[in-house]
Amino acid sequence: MKRFIGPAIIILVIALFVVMVVTSKTNKAESEYIEIYATSYPSYDFARAIVKDTHISVQQIITPGTDLHSFEPAPEDLLYLNKSKIIVATCGESEKWLDDISAFIDAEKTEKICIMDYVDAAKEGNKNILQPEEKTTDEYDEHVWASPKNAIKIVKALKERIKTVFPEQSEQIDKNTDEYISKLEELDKSFEKLAQSATKPLIVADRFPFYYLVHDYNLDYYAAFPGCAEESEASASTIAKLIDIVKEKQISTIFTIELSDQKVAKTIAEATGAEVSILHSAHNISSNDYENGATYYDLMKYNLGILEKALK
């Protein structure tokens, strides 16, 4: 997925300068700024779990319900990011905007943590993707959190990085992380058990941000589009292939991702009688899920339950 940013960033920087000048004339206390900002929902939720019951404040920079792939920061976002102590980012292709504004963030005061650095990132591939993008790409698949195995690695690394910035909270951070890792390990074991009993492929009639999930647990799958594909209109050939697979494999449930229009899935469901369900990639969550306090663990536990029924 390619993003082109030019004049918009220039305008944003000018606006940021104005905001900084105005803000510098106020008496806003340093404590009013968030100490840890996260660019994606998983990064936010991991950090939140690690610093639970401490004074450390955490916030997601991207509003729930917003497509992360089309996000552009507002001037006040840049100001708040520059005032934070840590930015937890995926550092994938959809977050190139963070590279564009990095010159305006004081690296000595604000530490950027890239969660992709702590896992074996894989390049986006076209295996079992029925409508791959026309142009080949060397981009790495950024949806590294989709596998609990990766989530465990990320949380352990985040803990150590956060402790270096907030050493006075080390004891509580260690306690929180141990508790959270235990829950993630429980998920990991459950997905391993799922993989042993699965007899049908996972069918995602949508973008496919689940490479790390199917790879780590050796699950068979077919999907309409790559994980960060710009294209969302399936060709007649892609729809026909998915319909044939659903009928041949006697698939009862086909999946879409959160915040999707479900157009392709509904078309296939009408032709096959299969049900349509959401499989959460956790890239971002809906406003309703956010207000109800949904966590990464909750979403993955939900995924586990629905996959146990769909893949048998």
C-alpha positions, 0 to 999 in steps of 0.5 A: 500500500503506497501513500503519497504525502506532500503539500498536506504535510507542509500545511500541517507543519505550518498549522503546528507552528501556529498551535505551538505558538498559541499553546506556549502562551498558556499555562497548560501543565505538563501533567495534562499531556499523555505520557504514552501515545500508541498509533494502533489499537494493539499497541495501545492495549499492550501498553495499557496492560503493562502500565495498569495501576500506575500513574502512567497515562496511555492514549491511542492517537487514532480515534476508534472507528477510523481506518488506520490506512487513511489516517492523517495527523491533525496539528494538535496530534503533532503537538501532543506526540511531541510532548509525550515520553513514548510513542509506540508504533507499528512502523509499517507502511500505513504509518509513513505519516510518522516518518514524515513528522519525525523531524518535528518530534524531539527524539531526546525527549520522546522515545519511539518504539517500533513493535515490528522490530521485536518479531520476525516480520514477513514480506507480504505475499500472494499465496492463496490471495485470489486477487493480489495487487497488480504491482509486486511489493517488498513491503513487510506485513505490518499486522504482526500482532495478529498472532498471540505468539508475536503478541507475547514477544512484543509485550515482553519487549515493550515492558523493558523499554517502558521500564527504562523511561519509568524506572520508578514503576518497575515493580508494578510493570513487572507484575502487570506484564507477568499477569498479561503474558499468562493470559496471552500464553493461554491464548497461544495454547488454545490456538495450538489446540485449534490448529490440531483439530481444524479440518477446513480452511479459513475463508476471508472475503475481504482484506487479509491481515491474518498472515501471522495467525495462519502461519504460526498455527499452520492454518489453511486459508483463502482470501480475497485481497492482501492485508493492506490492499488498496483494492476492495472491489472484487473482480467477477473471477475472484468472487467466482473462485471464492464461491467455488471454494466455499461450496467445494469445502462445504464452508459454513462461515465466511469472514470479513474484518472489522470496519468493513462494508462486507460487500464481497462476503455478502455476495458470496453468502447469497450464492452459497448460503454461508453465514458472514462473521467478523474476524477481528484483526484488532487493527482498530476497533469500533467506537462501540467496542471501545466504549464497552472496554474491549481488549486485545485479549477479548477480541482474540478470545472471540476469534478463537471461539468463532474459528473453533466452530467454523474450521471443524 
